């Protein structure tokens, strides 16, 4: 179920490092090098598979940007914030 703007703001305050951007939530994770970034991507992919909720990922050498949005609902849902919180635990 799509969250109302107030609910989005509340949930966003609970996931450090994530911000609202064009109706999605996004975060950038920095690493020592490409290999470390790719290890993070693989761990994040495992979390996404377990939740059956898949982020867009942009990899630039030692930087990984994740963007999350529930396409089927046309907005942000609890699933997006659950994924964000779980990915934050991988840091």
PDB file of N, CA, C and O in Angstrom, chain B, residues numbered from 101:
ATOM      1  N   UNK B 101       0.835  -1.176   0.000  1.00  0.00           N
ATOM      2  CA  UNK B 101       0.000   0.000   0.000  1.00  0.00           C
ATOM      3  C   UNK B 101       0.886   1.249   0.000  1.00  0.00           C
ATOM      4  O   UNK B 101       1.810   1.357   0.806  1.00  0.00           O
ATOM      5  N   UNK B 102       0.608   2.173  -0.889  1.00  0.00           N
ATOM      6  CA  UNK B 102       1.376   3.406  -1.027  1.00  0.00           C
ATOM      7  C   UNK B 102       1.258   4.253   0.233  1.00  0.00           C
ATOM      8  O   UNK B 102       0.166   4.424   0.775  1.00  0.00           O
ATOM      9  N   UNK B 103       2.393   4.783   0.698  1.00  0.00           N
ATOM     10  CA  UNK B 103       2.422   5.616   1.893  1.00  0.00           C
ATOM     11  C   UNK B 103       2.063   7.057   1.560  1.00  0.00           C
ATOM     12  O   UNK B 103       2.375   7.552   0.477  1.00  0.00           O
ATOM     13  N   UNK B 104       1.412   7.716   2.491  1.00  0.00           N
ATOM     14  CA  UNK B 104       1.098   9.147   2.374  1.00  0.00           C
ATOM     15  C   UNK B 104       2.377   9.951   2.615  1.00  0.00           C
ATOM     16  O   UNK B 104       3.309   9.441   3.236  1.00  0.00           O
ATOM     17  N   UNK B 105       2.441  11.199   2.135  1.00  0.00           N
ATOM     18  CA  UNK B 105       3.654  12.011   2.310  1.00  0.00           C
ATOM     19  C   UNK B 105       4.143  12.104   3.751  1.00  0.00           C
ATOM     20  O   UNK B 105       5.349  12.037   3.990  1.00  0.00           O
ATOM     21  N   UNK B 106       3.249  12.255   4.706  1.00  0.00           N
ATOM     22  CA  UNK B 106       3.657  12.311   6.109  1.00  0.00           C
ATOM     23  C   UNK B 106       4.278  11.009   6.580  1.00  0.00           C
ATOM     24  O   UNK B 106       5.236  11.017   7.353  1.00  0.00           O
ATOM     25  N   UNK B 107       3.739   9.897   6.118  1.00  0.00           N
ATOM     26  CA  UNK B 107       4.296   8.591   6.473  1.00  0.00           C
ATOM     27  C   UNK B 107       5.677   8.422   5.854  1.00  0.00           C
ATOM     28  O   UNK B 107       6.578   7.872   6.486  1.00  0.00           O
ATOM     29  N   UNK B 108       5.846   8.892   4.624  1.00  0.00           N
ATOM     30  CA  UNK B 108       7.153   8.818   3.959  1.00  0.00           C
ATOM     31  C   UNK B 108       8.177   9.606   4.763  1.00  0.00           C
ATOM     32  O   UNK B 108       9.278   9.115   5.013  1.00  0.00           O
ATOM     33  N   UNK B 109       7.829  10.818   5.168  1.00  0.00           N
ATOM     34  CA  UNK B 109       8.747  11.646   5.947  1.00  0.00           C
ATOM     35  C   UNK B 109       9.122  10.969   7.255  1.00  0.00           C
ATOM     36  O   UNK B 109      10.285  11.000   7.658  1.00  0.00           O
ATOM     37  N   UNK B 110       8.155  10.361   7.917  1.00  0.00           N
ATOM     38  CA  UNK B 110       8.414   9.657   9.170  1.00  0.00           C
ATOM     39  C   UNK B 110       9.357   8.478   8.948  1.00  0.00           C
ATOM     40  O   UNK B 110      10.326   8.316   9.689  1.00  0.00           O
ATOM     41  N   UNK B 111       9.086   7.660   7.946  1.00  0.00           N
ATOM     42  CA  UNK B 111       9.923   6.489   7.668  1.00  0.00           C
ATOM     43  C   UNK B 111      11.326   6.905   7.229  1.00  0.00           C
ATOM     44  O   UNK B 111      12.314   6.267   7.592  1.00  0.00           O
ATOM     45  N   UNK B 112      11.404   7.978   6.447  1.00  0.00           N
ATOM     46  CA  UNK B 112      12.693   8.452   5.957  1.00  0.00           C
ATOM     47  C   UNK B 112      13.601   8.885   7.103  1.00  0.00           C
ATOM     48  O   UNK B 112      14.818   8.711   7.040  1.00  0.00           O
ATOM     49  N   UNK B 113      13.005   9.449   8.145  1.00  0.00           N
ATOM     50  CA  UNK B 113      13.795   9.877   9.311  1.00  0.00           C
ATOM     51  C   UNK B 113      14.389   8.683  10.057  1.00  0.00           C
ATOM     52  O   UNK B 113      15.273   8.855  10.897  1.00  0.00           O
ATOM     53  N   UNK B 114      13.913   7.486   9.760  1.00  0.00           N
ATOM     54  CA  UNK B 114      14.368   6.280  10.451  1.00  0.00           C
ATOM     55  C   UNK B 114      15.439   5.500   9.680  1.00  0.00           C
ATOM     56  O   UNK B 114      15.968   4.513  10.190  1.00  0.00           O
ATOM     57  N   UNK B 115      15.763   5.933   8.457  1.00  0.00           N
ATOM     58  CA  UNK B 115      16.780   5.243   7.655  1.00  0.00           C
ATOM     59  C   UNK B 115      17.906   6.219   7.312  1.00  0.00           C
ATOM     60  O   UNK B 115      17.826   6.968   6.338  1.00  0.00           O
ATOM     61  N   UNK B 116      18.932   6.191   8.116  1.00  0.00           N
ATOM     62  CA  UNK B 116      20.066   7.092   7.975  1.00  0.00           C
ATOM     63  C   UNK B 116      20.711   6.963   6.596  1.00  0.00           C
ATOM     64  O   UNK B 116      20.946   5.861   6.101  1.00  0.00           O
ATOM     65  N   UNK B 117      20.988   8.116   5.991  1.00  0.00           N
ATOM     66  CA  UNK B 117      21.709   8.136   4.722  1.00  0.00           C
ATOM     67  C   UNK B 117      20.828   8.082   3.487  1.00  0.00           C
ATOM     68  O   UNK B 117      21.333   8.197   2.371  1.00  0.00           O
ATOM     69  N   UNK B 118      19.534   7.912   3.658  1.00  0.00           N
ATOM     70  CA  UNK B 118      18.606   7.836   2.526  1.00  0.00           C
ATOM     71  C   UNK B 118      17.901   9.171   2.377  1.00  0.00           C
ATOM     72  O   UNK B 118      17.639   9.869   3.356  1.00  0.00           O
ATOM     73  N   UNK B 119      17.596   9.513   1.121  1.00  0.00           N
ATOM     74  CA  UNK B 119      16.867  10.754   0.866  1.00  0.00           C
ATOM     75  C   UNK B 119      15.806  10.528  -0.199  1.00  0.00           C
ATOM     76  O   UNK B 119      15.872   9.589  -0.993  1.00  0.00           O
ATOM     77  N   UNK B 120      14.837  11.413  -0.186  1.00  0.00           N
ATOM     78  CA  UNK B 120      13.757  11.370  -1.161  1.00  0.00           C
ATOM     79  C   UNK B 120      14.226  12.051  -2.435  1.00  0.00           C
ATOM     80  O   UNK B 120      14.747  13.166  -2.391  1.00  0.00           O
ATOM     81  N   UNK B 121      14.044  11.388  -3.567  1.00  0.00           N
ATOM     82  CA  UNK B 121      14.458  11.944  -4.851  1.00  0.00           C
ATOM     83  C   UNK B 121      13.503  11.477  -5.940  1.00  0.00           C
ATOM     84  O   UNK B 121      13.477  10.296  -6.287  1.00  0.00           O
ATOM     85  N   UNK B 122      12.732  12.389  -6.468  1.00  0.00           N
ATOM     86  CA  UNK B 122      11.800  12.107  -7.559  1.00  0.00           C
ATOM     87  C   UNK B 122      10.857  10.948  -7.249  1.00  0.00           C
ATOM     88  O   UNK B 122      10.620  10.079  -8.088  1.00  0.00           O
ATOM     89  N   UNK B 123      10.324  10.953  -6.032  1.00  0.00           N
ATOM     90  CA  UNK B 123       9.346   9.957  -5.638  1.00  0.00           C
ATOM     91  C   UNK B 123       9.904   8.615  -5.210  1.00  0.00           C
ATOM     92  O   UNK B 123       9.146   7.693  -4.910  1.00  0.00           O
ATOM     93  N   UNK B 124      11.223   8.498  -5.178  1.00  0.00           N
ATOM     94  CA  UNK B 124      11.892   7.265  -4.734  1.00  0.00           C
ATOM     95  C   UNK B 124      12.798   7.628  -3.565  1.00  0.00           C
ATOM     96  O   UNK B 124      13.012   8.807  -3.281  1.00  0.00           O
ATOM     97  N   UNK B 125      13.336   6.605  -2.883  1.00  0.00           N
ATOM     98  CA  UNK B 125      14.369   6.878  -1.890  1.00  0.00           C
ATOM     99  C   UNK B 125      15.686   6.359  -2.448  1.00  0.00           C
ATOM    100  O   UNK B 125      15.738   5.334  -3.128  1.00  0.00           O
ATOM    101  N   UNK B 126      16.741   7.093  -2.142  1.00  0.00           N
ATOM    102  CA  UNK B 126      18.045   6.766  -2.692  1.00  0.00           C
ATOM    103  C   UNK B 126      19.140   6.978  -1.649  1.00  0.00           C
ATOM    104  O   UNK B 126      19.023   7.836  -0.774  1.00  0.00           O
ATOM    105  N   UNK B 127      20.194   6.193  -1.756  1.00  0.00           N
ATOM    106  CA  UNK B 127      21.351   6.326  -0.863  1.00  0.00           C
ATOM    107  C   UNK B 127      22.602   5.974  -1.654  1.00  0.00           C
ATOM    108  O   UNK B 127      22.565   5.152  -2.570  1.00  0.00           O
ATOM    109  N   UNK B 128      23.708   6.610  -1.286  1.00  0.00           N
ATOM    110  CA  UNK B 128      24.999   6.328  -1.901  1.00  0.00           C
ATOM    111  C   UNK B 128      25.914   5.762  -0.819  1.00  0.00           C
ATOM    112  O   UNK B 128      26.033   6.323   0.270  1.00  0.00           O
ATOM    113  N   UNK B 129      26.550   4.652  -1.138  1.00  0.00           N
ATOM    114  CA  UNK B 129      27.466   3.971  -0.226  1.00  0.00           C
ATOM    115  C   UNK B 129      28.867   4.022  -0.825  1.00  0.00           C
ATOM    116  O   UNK B 129      29.061   3.676  -1.990  1.00  0.00           O
ATOM    117  N   UNK B 130      29.850   4.456  -0.024  1.00  0.00           N
ATOM    118  CA  UNK B 130      31.236   4.581  -0.475  1.00  0.00           C
ATOM    119  C   UNK B 130      32.083   3.469   0.140  1.00  0.00           C
ATOM    120  O   UNK B 130      31.896   3.089   1.296  1.00  0.00           O
ATOM    121  N   UNK B 131      33.021   2.955  -0.663  1.00  0.00           N
ATOM    122  CA  UNK B 131      33.878   1.870  -0.217  1.00  0.00           C
ATOM    123  C   UNK B 131      35.334   2.153  -0.551  1.00  0.00           C
ATOM    124  O   UNK B 131      35.649   3.099  -1.274  1.00  0.00           O
ATOM    125  N   UNK B 132      36.209   1.326  -0.017  1.00  0.00           N
ATOM    126  CA  UNK B 132      37.649   1.489  -0.213  1.00  0.00           C
ATOM    127  C   UNK B 132      38.029   1.335  -1.684  1.00  0.00           C
ATOM    128  O   UNK B 132      38.858   2.086  -2.199  1.00  0.00           O
ATOM    129  N   UNK B 133      37.420   0.360  -2.353  1.00  0.00           N
ATOM    130  CA  UNK B 133      37.780   0.088  -3.739  1.00  0.00           C
ATOM    131  C   UNK B 133      36.639  -0.664  -4.435  1.00  0.00           C
ATOM    132  O   UNK B 133      35.596  -0.920  -3.834  1.00  0.00           O
ATOM    133  N   UNK B 134      36.846  -1.006  -5.682  1.00  0.00           N
ATOM    134  CA  UNK B 134      35.824  -1.682  -6.480  1.00  0.00           C
ATOM    135  C   UNK B 134      35.434  -3.034  -5.883  1.00  0.00           C
ATOM    136  O   UNK B 134      34.252  -3.374  -5.824  1.00  0.00           O
ATOM    137  N   UNK B 135      36.425  -3.798  -5.443  1.00  0.00           N
ATOM    138  CA  UNK B 135      36.142  -5.131  -4.899  1.00  0.00           C
ATOM    139  C   UNK B 135      35.225  -5.044  -3.679  1.00  0.00           C
ATOM    140  O   UNK B 135      34.293  -5.836  -3.542  1.00  0.00           O
ATOM    141  N   UNK B 136      35.487  -4.091  -2.803  1.00  0.00           N
ATOM    142  CA  UNK B 136      34.649  -3.924  -1.608  1.00  0.00           C
ATOM    143  C   UNK B 136      33.236  -3.482  -2.004  1.00  0.00           C
ATOM    144  O   UNK B 136      32.254  -3.936  -1.417  1.00  0.00           O
ATOM    145  N   UNK B 137      33.141  -2.609  -2.985  1.00  0.00           N
ATOM    146  CA  UNK B 137      31.829  -2.167  -3.475  1.00  0.00           C
ATOM    147  C   UNK B 137      31.042  -3.350  -4.029  1.00  0.00           C
ATOM    148  O   UNK B 137      29.843  -3.470  -3.776  1.00  0.00           O
ATOM    149  N   UNK B 138      31.698  -4.212  -4.771  1.00  0.00           N
ATOM    150  CA  UNK B 138      31.018  -5.364  -5.362  1.00  0.00           C
ATOM    151  C   UNK B 138      30.591  -6.371  -4.299  1.00  0.00           C
ATOM    152  O   UNK B 138      29.552  -7.016  -4.446  1.00  0.00           O
ATOM    153  N   UNK B 139      31.363  -6.514  -3.245  1.00  0.00           N
ATOM    154  CA  UNK B 139      30.951  -7.390  -2.145  1.00  0.00           C
ATOM    155  C   UNK B 139      29.658  -6.858  -1.517  1.00  0.00           C
ATOM    156  O   UNK B 139      28.748  -7.624  -1.199  1.00  0.00           O
ATOM    157  N   UNK B 140      29.594  -5.536  -1.344  1.00  0.00           N
ATOM    158  CA  UNK B 140      28.377  -4.915  -0.818  1.00  0.00           C
ATOM    159  C   UNK B 140      27.197  -5.156  -1.759  1.00  0.00           C
ATOM    160  O   UNK B 140      26.104  -5.497  -1.307  1.00  0.00           O
ATOM    161  N   UNK B 141      27.411  -4.979  -3.065  1.00  0.00           N
ATOM    162  CA  UNK B 141      26.343  -5.191  -4.050  1.00  0.00           C
ATOM    163  C   UNK B 141      25.803  -6.608  -3.938  1.00  0.00           C
ATOM    164  O   UNK B 141      24.589  -6.809  -3.977  1.00  0.00           O
ATOM    165  N   UNK B 142      26.667  -7.574  -3.803  1.00  0.00           N
ATOM    166  CA  UNK B 142      26.220  -8.973  -3.694  1.00  0.00           C
ATOM    167  C   UNK B 142      25.434  -9.211  -2.411  1.00  0.00           C
ATOM    168  O   UNK B 142      24.434  -9.928  -2.421  1.00  0.00           O
ATOM    169  N   UNK B 143      25.879  -8.615  -1.305  1.00  0.00           N
ATOM    170  CA  UNK B 143      25.127  -8.757  -0.051  1.00  0.00           C
ATOM    171  C   UNK B 143      23.774  -8.055  -0.155  1.00  0.00           C
ATOM    172  O   UNK B 143      22.769  -8.581   0.322  1.00  0.00           O
ATOM    173  N   UNK B 144      23.738  -6.867  -0.775  1.00  0.00           N
ATOM    174  CA  UNK B 144      22.484  -6.142  -0.964  1.00  0.00           C
ATOM    175  C   UNK B 144      21.539  -6.931  -1.871  1.00  0.00           C
ATOM    176  O   UNK B 144      20.327  -6.936  -1.657  1.00  0.00           O
ATOM    177  N   UNK B 145      22.089  -7.587  -2.869  1.00  0.00           N
ATOM    178  CA  UNK B 145      21.266  -8.410  -3.760  1.00  0.00           C
ATOM    179  C   UNK B 145      20.648  -9.575  -2.996  1.00  0.00           C
ATOM    180  O   UNK B 145      19.500  -9.937  -3.252  1.00  0.00           O
ATOM    181  N   UNK B 146      21.383 -10.164  -2.070  1.00  0.00           N
ATOM    182  CA  UNK B 146      20.844 -11.253  -1.253  1.00  0.00           C
ATOM    183  C   UNK B 146      19.663 -10.760  -0.410  1.00  0.00           C
ATOM    184  O   UNK B 146      18.648 -11.446  -0.292  1.00  0.00           O
ATOM    185  N   UNK B 147      19.805  -9.572   0.172  1.00  0.00           N
ATOM    186  CA  UNK B 147      18.719  -8.990   0.964  1.00  0.00           C
ATOM    187  C   UNK B 147      17.507  -8.728   0.070  1.00  0.00           C
ATOM    188  O   UNK B 147      16.376  -9.041   0.440  1.00  0.00           O
ATOM    189  N   UNK B 148      17.750  -8.156  -1.102  1.00  0.00           N
ATOM    190  CA  UNK B 148      16.653  -7.855  -2.032  1.00  0.00           C
ATOM    191  C   UNK B 148      15.924  -9.128  -2.448  1.00  0.00           C
ATOM    192  O   UNK B 148      14.695  -9.140  -2.524  1.00  0.00           O
ATOM    193  N   UNK B 149      16.651 -10.178  -2.714  1.00  0.00           N
ATOM    194  CA  UNK B 149      16.028 -11.458  -3.087  1.00  0.00           C
ATOM    195  C   UNK B 149      15.186 -12.001  -1.940  1.00  0.00           C
ATOM    196  O   UNK B 149      14.071 -12.478  -2.150  1.00  0.00           O
ATOM    197  N   UNK B 150      15.724 -11.926  -0.731  1.00  0.00           N
ATOM    198  CA  UNK B 150      14.992 -12.442   0.434  1.00  0.00           C
ATOM    199  C   UNK B 150      13.680 -11.682   0.642  1.00  0.00           C
ATOM    200  O   UNK B 150      12.679 -12.263   1.060  1.00  0.00           O
ATOM    201  N   UNK B 151      13.692 -10.382   0.347  1.00  0.00           N
ATOM    202  CA  UNK B 151      12.495  -9.556   0.517  1.00  0.00           C
ATOM    203  C   UNK B 151      11.631  -9.528  -0.740  1.00  0.00           C
ATOM    204  O   UNK B 151      10.521  -8.996  -0.719  1.00  0.00           O
ATOM    205  N   UNK B 152      12.132 -10.092  -1.823  1.00  0.00           N
ATOM    206  CA  UNK B 152      11.468 -10.041  -3.126  1.00  0.00           C
ATOM    207  C   UNK B 152      11.124  -8.597  -3.492  1.00  0.00           C
ATOM    208  O   UNK B 152      10.017  -8.287  -3.930  1.00  0.00           O
ATOM    209  N   UNK B 153      12.113  -7.732  -3.295  1.00  0.00           N
ATOM    210  CA  UNK B 153      11.965  -6.299  -3.581  1.00  0.00           C
ATOM    211  C   UNK B 153      13.317  -5.793  -4.046  1.00  0.00           C
ATOM    212  O   UNK B 153      14.271  -5.773  -3.268  1.00  0.00           O
ATOM    213  N   UNK B 154      13.414  -5.389  -5.291  1.00  0.00           N
ATOM    214  CA  UNK B 154      14.709  -5.178  -5.931  1.00  0.00           C
ATOM    215  C   UNK B 154      14.979  -3.712  -6.257  1.00  0.00           C
ATOM    216  O   UNK B 154      14.199  -3.077  -6.967  1.00  0.00           O
ATOM    217  N   UNK B 155      16.088  -3.172  -5.734  1.00  0.00           N
ATOM    218  CA  UNK B 155      16.437  -1.777  -5.994  1.00  0.00           C
ATOM    219  C   UNK B 155      17.135  -1.632  -7.345  1.00  0.00           C
ATOM    220  O   UNK B 155      17.649  -2.601  -7.904  1.00  0.00           O
ATOM    221  N   UNK B 156      17.141  -0.403  -7.854  1.00  0.00           N
ATOM    222  CA  UNK B 156      18.029  -0.071  -8.960  1.00  0.00           C
ATOM    223  C   UNK B 156      19.401   0.164  -8.339  1.00  0.00           C
ATOM    224  O   UNK B 156      19.508   0.781  -7.279  1.00  0.00           O
ATOM    225  N   UNK B 157      20.451  -0.327  -8.997  1.00  0.00           N
ATOM    226  CA  UNK B 157      21.808  -0.160  -8.489  1.00  0.00           C
ATOM    227  C   UNK B 157      22.680   0.483  -9.552  1.00  0.00           C
ATOM    228  O   UNK B 157      22.674   0.072 -10.713  1.00  0.00           O
ATOM    229  N   UNK B 158      23.428   1.496  -9.141  1.00  0.00           N
ATOM    230  CA  UNK B 158      24.379   2.158 -10.015  1.00  0.00           C
ATOM    231  C   UNK B 158      25.753   2.029  -9.363  1.00  0.00           C
ATOM    232  O   UNK B 158      25.962   2.501  -8.246  1.00  0.00           O
ATOM    233  N   UNK B 159      26.674   1.396 -10.054  1.00  0.00           N
ATOM    234  CA  UNK B 159      28.004   1.144  -9.502  1.00  0.00           C
ATOM    235  C   UNK B 159      29.005   2.026 -10.245  1.00  0.00           C
ATOM    236  O   UNK B 159      29.073   2.008 -11.474  1.00  0.00           O
ATOM    237  N   UNK B 160      29.774   2.792  -9.488  1.00  0.00           N
ATOM    238  CA  UNK B 160      30.848   3.625 -10.042  1.00  0.00           C
ATOM    239  C   UNK B 160      32.097   3.376  -9.205  1.00  0.00           C
ATOM    240  O   UNK B 160      32.266   3.966  -8.138  1.00  0.00           O
ATOM    241  N   UNK B 161      32.951   2.516  -9.685  1.00  0.00           N
ATOM    242  CA  UNK B 161      34.196   2.117  -9.024  1.00  0.00           C
ATOM    243  C   UNK B 161      33.969   1.764  -7.552  1.00  0.00           C
ATOM    244  O   UNK B 161      33.643   0.617  -7.248  1.00  0.00           O
ATOM    245  N   UNK B 162      34.132   2.715  -6.636  1.00  0.00           N
ATOM    246  CA  UNK B 162      33.995   2.402  -5.208  1.00  0.00           C
ATOM    247  C   UNK B 162      32.724   2.996  -4.597  1.00  0.00           C
ATOM    248  O   UNK B 162      32.614   3.119  -3.377  1.00  0.00           O
ATOM    249  N   UNK B 163      31.772   3.361  -5.445  1.00  0.00           N
ATOM    250  CA  UNK B 163      30.535   3.992  -5.008  1.00  0.00           C
ATOM    251  C   UNK B 163      29.345   3.198  -5.554  1.00  0.00           C
ATOM    252  O   UNK B 163      29.323   2.816  -6.724  1.00  0.00           O
ATOM    253  N   UNK B 164      28.365   2.959  -4.692  1.00  0.00           N
ATOM    254  CA  UNK B 164      27.151   2.245  -5.093  1.00  0.00           C
ATOM    255  C   UNK B 164      25.950   3.093  -4.698  1.00  0.00           C
ATOM    256  O   UNK B 164      25.779   3.447  -3.532  1.00  0.00           O
ATOM    257  N   UNK B 165      25.123   3.412  -5.684  1.00  0.00           N
ATOM    258  CA  UNK B 165      23.891   4.148  -5.420  1.00  0.00           C
ATOM    259  C   UNK B 165      22.721   3.192  -5.558  1.00  0.00           C
ATOM    260  O   UNK B 165      22.589   2.505  -6.571  1.00  0.00           O
ATOM    261  N   UNK B 166      21.870   3.146  -4.537  1.00  0.00           N
ATOM    262  CA  UNK B 166      20.654   2.345  -4.569  1.00  0.00           C
ATOM    263  C   UNK B 166      19.455   3.274  -4.635  1.00  0.00           C
ATOM    264  O   UNK B 166      19.397   4.281  -3.929  1.00  0.00           O
ATOM    265  N   UNK B 167      18.503   2.931  -5.483  1.00  0.00           N
ATOM    266  CA  UNK B 167      17.254   3.670  -5.602  1.00  0.00           C
ATOM    267  C   UNK B 167      16.121   2.673  -5.458  1.00  0.00           C
ATOM    268  O   UNK B 167      16.108   1.631  -6.112  1.00  0.00           O
ATOM    269  N   UNK B 168      15.159   3.007  -4.585  1.00  0.00           N
ATOM    270  CA  UNK B 168      14.087   2.082  -4.258  1.00  0.00           C
ATOM    271  C   UNK B 168      12.734   2.775  -4.453  1.00  0.00           C
ATOM    272  O   UNK B 168      12.544   3.929  -4.069  1.00  0.00           O
ATOM    273  N   UNK B 169      11.797   2.031  -5.064  1.00  0.00           N
ATOM    274  CA  UNK B 169      10.464   2.532  -5.388  1.00  0.00           C
ATOM    275  C   UNK B 169       9.598   1.309  -5.657  1.00  0.00           C
ATOM    276  O   UNK B 169      10.069   0.355  -6.276  1.00  0.00           O
ATOM    277  N   UNK B 170       8.359   1.311  -5.215  1.00  0.00           N
ATOM    278  CA  UNK B 170       7.469   0.184  -5.483  1.00  0.00           C
ATOM    279  C   UNK B 170       6.657   0.489  -6.737  1.00  0.00           C
ATOM    280  O   UNK B 170       5.639   1.179  -6.685  1.00  0.00           O
ATOM    281  N   UNK B 171       7.121  -0.032  -7.844  1.00  0.00           N
ATOM    282  CA  UNK B 171       6.486   0.238  -9.138  1.00  0.00           C
ATOM    283  C   UNK B 171       5.022  -0.190  -9.158  1.00  0.00           C
ATOM    284  O   UNK B 171       4.175   0.521  -9.701  1.00  0.00           O
ATOM    285  N   UNK B 172       4.723  -1.330  -8.578  1.00  0.00           N
ATOM    286  CA  UNK B 172       3.350  -1.851  -8.622  1.00  0.00           C
ATOM    287  C   UNK B 172       2.360  -0.958  -7.871  1.00  0.00           C
ATOM    288  O   UNK B 172       1.161  -0.994  -8.150  1.00  0.00           O
ATOM    289  N   UNK B 173       2.854  -0.155  -6.919  1.00  0.00           N
ATOM    290  CA  UNK B 173       1.981   0.736  -6.141  1.00  0.00           C
ATOM    291  C   UNK B 173       2.071   2.180  -6.628  1.00  0.00           C
ATOM    292  O   UNK B 173       1.283   3.030  -6.214  1.00  0.00           O
ATOM    293  N   UNK B 174       3.029   2.450  -7.505  1.00  0.00           N
ATOM    294  CA  UNK B 174       3.184   3.813  -8.005  1.00  0.00           C
ATOM    295  C   UNK B 174       3.683   4.790  -6.960  1.00  0.00           C
ATOM    296  O   UNK B 174       3.382   5.982  -7.022  1.00  0.00           O
ATOM    297  N   UNK B 175       4.444   4.290  -6.001  1.00  0.00           N
ATOM    298  CA  UNK B 175       4.967   5.155  -4.946  1.00  0.00           C
ATOM    299  C   UNK B 175       5.762   4.361  -3.935  1.00  0.00           C
ATOM    300  O   UNK B 175       6.122   3.206  -4.161  1.00  0.00           O
ATOM    301  N   UNK B 176       6.026   5.002  -2.823  1.00  0.00           N
ATOM    302  CA  UNK B 176       6.800   4.369  -1.759  1.00  0.00           C
ATOM    303  C   UNK B 176       5.887   3.588  -0.823  1.00  0.00           C
ATOM    304  O   UNK B 176       4.781   4.019  -0.498  1.00  0.00           O
ATOM    305  N   UNK B 177       6.379   2.430  -0.399  1.00  0.00           N
ATOM    306  CA  UNK B 177       5.637   1.564   0.513  1.00  0.00           C
ATOM    307  C   UNK B 177       6.544   1.136   1.657  1.00  0.00           C
ATOM    308  O   UNK B 177       7.733   1.456   1.681  1.00  0.00           O
ATOM    309  N   UNK B 178       5.964   0.411   2.600  1.00  0.00           N
ATOM    310  CA  UNK B 178       6.755  -0.128   3.709  1.00  0.00           C
ATOM    311  C   UNK B 178       7.899  -1.005   3.195  1.00  0.00           C
ATOM    312  O   UNK B 178       8.973  -1.042   3.796  1.00  0.00           O
ATOM    313  N   UNK B 179       7.671  -1.705   2.089  1.00  0.00           N
ATOM    314  CA  UNK B 179       8.710  -2.579   1.525  1.00  0.00           C
ATOM    315  C   UNK B 179       9.972  -1.799   1.197  1.00  0.00           C
ATOM    316  O   UNK B 179      11.077  -2.306   1.386  1.00  0.00           O
ATOM    317  N   UNK B 180       9.826  -0.577   0.710  1.00  0.00           N
ATOM    318  CA  UNK B 180      10.982   0.243   0.358  1.00  0.00           C
ATOM    319  C   UNK B 180      11.813   0.570   1.594  1.00  0.00           C
ATOM    320  O   UNK B 180      13.042   0.491   1.573  1.00  0.00           O
ATOM    321  N   UNK B 181      11.132   0.933   2.655  1.00  0.00           N
ATOM    322  CA  UNK B 181      11.843   1.316   3.870  1.00  0.00           C
ATOM    323  C   UNK B 181      12.406   0.098   4.605  1.00  0.00           C
ATOM    324  O   UNK B 181      13.435   0.198   5.274  1.00  0.00           O
ATOM    325  N   UNK B 182      11.747  -1.029   4.486  1.00  0.00           N
ATOM    326  CA  UNK B 182      12.293  -2.260   5.057  1.00  0.00           C
ATOM    327  C   UNK B 182      13.590  -2.629   4.345  1.00  0.00           C
ATOM    328  O   UNK B 182      14.570  -3.001   4.991  1.00  0.00           O
ATOM    329  N   UNK B 183      13.599  -2.528   3.018  1.00  0.00           N
ATOM    330  CA  UNK B 183      14.814  -2.817   2.258  1.00  0.00           C
ATOM    331  C   UNK B 183      15.918  -1.834   2.649  1.00  0.00           C
ATOM    332  O   UNK B 183      17.057  -2.245   2.874  1.00  0.00           O
ATOM    333  N   UNK B 184      15.598  -0.548   2.733  1.00  0.00           N
ATOM    334  CA  UNK B 184      16.593   0.460   3.109  1.00  0.00           C
ATOM    335  C   UNK B 184      17.204   0.154   4.474  1.00  0.00           C
ATOM    336  O   UNK B 184      18.422   0.227   4.639  1.00  0.00           O
ATOM    337  N   UNK B 185      16.374  -0.184   5.442  1.00  0.00           N
ATOM    338  CA  UNK B 185      16.874  -0.484   6.787  1.00  0.00           C
ATOM    339  C   UNK B 185      17.761  -1.718   6.788  1.00  0.00           C
ATOM    340  O   UNK B 185      18.797  -1.745   7.452  1.00  0.00           O
ATOM    341  N   UNK B 186      17.356  -2.735   6.048  1.00  0.00           N
ATOM    342  CA  UNK B 186      18.159  -3.970   5.983  1.00  0.00           C
ATOM    343  C   UNK B 186      19.496  -3.722   5.278  1.00  0.00           C
ATOM    344  O   UNK B 186      20.526  -4.250   5.698  1.00  0.00           O
ATOM    345  N   UNK B 187      19.483  -2.935   4.225  1.00  0.00           N
ATOM    346  CA  UNK B 187      20.729  -2.622   3.516  1.00  0.00           C
ATOM    347  C   UNK B 187      21.657  -1.798   4.412  1.00  0.00           C
ATOM    348  O   UNK B 187      22.872  -1.992   4.393  1.00  0.00           O
ATOM    349  N   UNK B 188      21.094  -0.894   5.182  1.00  0.00           N
ATOM    350  CA  UNK B 188      21.914  -0.099   6.113  1.00  0.00           C
ATOM    351  C   UNK B 188      22.665  -0.996   7.090  1.00  0.00           C
ATOM    352  O   UNK B 188      23.768  -0.652   7.513  1.00  0.00           O
ATOM    353  N   UNK B 189      22.097  -2.118   7.450  1.00  0.00           N
ATOM    354  CA  UNK B 189      22.759  -3.038   8.380  1.00  0.00           C
ATOM    355  C   UNK B 189      23.985  -3.699   7.761  1.00  0.00           C
ATOM    356  O   UNK B 189      24.798  -4.278   8.481  1.00  0.00           O
ATOM    357  N   UNK B 190      24.131  -3.623   6.444  1.00  0.00           N
ATOM    358  CA  UNK B 190      25.269  -4.239   5.763  1.00  0.00           C
ATOM    359  C   UNK B 190      26.533  -3.380   5.835  1.00  0.00           C
ATOM    360  O   UNK B 190      27.625  -3.866   5.543  1.00  0.00           O
ATOM    361  N   UNK B 191      26.399  -2.145   6.209  1.00  0.00           N
ATOM    362  CA  UNK B 191      27.556  -1.235   6.229  1.00  0.00           C
ATOM    363  C   UNK B 191      28.628  -1.716   7.146  1.00  0.00           C
ATOM    364  O   UNK B 191      29.665  -1.067   7.278  1.00  0.00           O
TER     365      UNK B 191
END
